[in-house]
Amino acid sequence: MPSLPAADGPPRDPRLGPRAAAVLVFGSSAAVLVVEIVALRLLAPYLGLTLETSTMVIGIALTAIALGSWLGGRIADRVDPHRLIGPALGVSGVVVALTPLLLRTAAEWAPVLLLLVAAATLLVPGALLSAVTPLVTKVRLTSLAETGTVVGRLSGVGTFGAIVGTVLTGFVLVSRLPVSSILIGLGALLVIGSALVGRRARRRRRAVSLALATVAAGGLATGIAPGGCDAETRYHCARIVADPGRDSGRTLLLDGVRHSYVDIDDPAHLEFVYVRALASVVDTAFPEGEPLAAHHLGGGGLTFPRYLAAARPGTRSLVSEIDGGVVRIDREQLGLGRSTGIEVRVEDGRLGLGRLDADSRDLVVGDAFGGVSVPWHLTTVESLTDVRRVLGPGGLYVANLIDHGELAFARAEVATLAEVFPYVALLGDPADTGLDPEAAPDGGNLVVVAADRPLDAHAVQEALDGRRTGWKIATGDALAAWTGDARVLTDDYAPVDQLLQPSPSRTAR
């Protein structure tokens, strides 16, 4: 059988010392995780920020790592591995730098190919970069006497690189740079690494030239690619679109979905039907003009906090908005500074809710979304029990939901609310909710209401009609029949992504 040379075998390749080997393994392993995390951000506008999307990306990345490690090891035994390290880094760099262009173009012009393009842009660089470790290991491994030391050291370095790539991307890069810039910069670094492997002066000059060309090509291509953003926040691709019909009207788009409409000069103007439904419920439940203590789970453009500040002077609204970039847009482009009584905290909604005192709020508004899905941890018995804890006597919880098809998620959420609150109501278009016996449910926006006191359904319906929503309210036996045997959601069981049906259109909330 063939075997490795003995301890007195030929010396190691002088072109790749232990430090250079460690840098190559560390950097390539870190790059794989950077690409994986950023790919989630690039795909979210088109596939949604769901468990399925995350699972798919992680699965493809792990497949690439396994494939690259296996093939890299096999090839290293047949070809001089030092000759392959540079090309592996170079090709990876080019693909990584062009990934934003490829994904956004496919999503715009050939959506049926999006998954194929996404798989390719993850598999190709992931496999090539993962092949670097066995290639480098082969170069460094010249004696059976130190096999364990070399393999163990480089495996540890690679794992540490993956950890650093994950932490650096999640905590630093994404919060400070657009995802396209992250990938273009990473591509340039990989191209530089490719050309520097040989350590020749000519290759250094070539490395700089190739890196500059990669940055220029990637930046130019990304600039003309569809799906651009006004700003890339920690969680979203954000854009502000002016309303041609209202000089002060602005729409906030997050990942291509209309999340908020704000009239900067007239906060009483409520464009979206579901916001008019929220206002109808609140205006009916509390005396006209009475100031409230409100807490908002999710901020977006802060349409409803602005409305409360205008309609009920003296209202104190505390908003939990997880995306600091969205808050910055609110301040810089949507006139947040003009509103009084609105405090925004950059925090997770459930954690913010847990910090509130018991019986401290008249109103809690749920309007948090990751893509078009309510974050699952805000839908459960445990989270809604915390909502009830912070509501004072006579307090009200209202929430915006989105569902489609058979409305399995919406039914489960109503069942969950009924587990916590004695009085629950559902508001929506009868044709969308299926409350109209002659229409199959189609879905869209729905509003759920819960309280520890009876709701005046007749007054709410009048308010809905007065705002020309076309919506109806369902309570009592009609709502119980609509809910059926839907399962209650808990922290231990909340398959929100699986219950949600695909939306026929992702252009509006």
Secondary structure, DSSP 8 states (H G I E B T S, - for coil): ------TTS----TTS-HHHHHHHHHHHHHHHHHHHHHHHHHHHHHH-SSHHHHHHHHHHHHHHHHHHHHHHHHHHTTS-THHHHHHHHHHHHHHHHHHHHHHHHHHHH-GGGHHHHHHHHHHHHHHHHHHHHHHHHHHH---GGGHHHHHHHHHHHHHHHHHHHHHHIIIIIHHHS-HHHHHHHHHHHHHHHHHHTT--HHHHHHHHHHHHHHHHHHHHHHHHSSS--SEE-SS-EEEEEE-TT-TTEEEEEETTEEEEEEESS-TT---SHHHHHHHHHHHHHS-TT---EEEEE--TT-HHHHHHHHHSTT-EEEEEES-HHHHHHHHHHS-GGG-SSEEEEES-HHHHHHTS-TT-EEEEEE---BTTB--GGGSSHHHHHHHHHHEEEEEEEEEEEEEETT-HHHHHHHHHHHHH-SEEEEEE-HHHHS-STTS---EEEEEEEEESS---HHHHHHHHHHTT---EEE-HHHHHHHHTT----BTTB--HHHHS---S--SB-
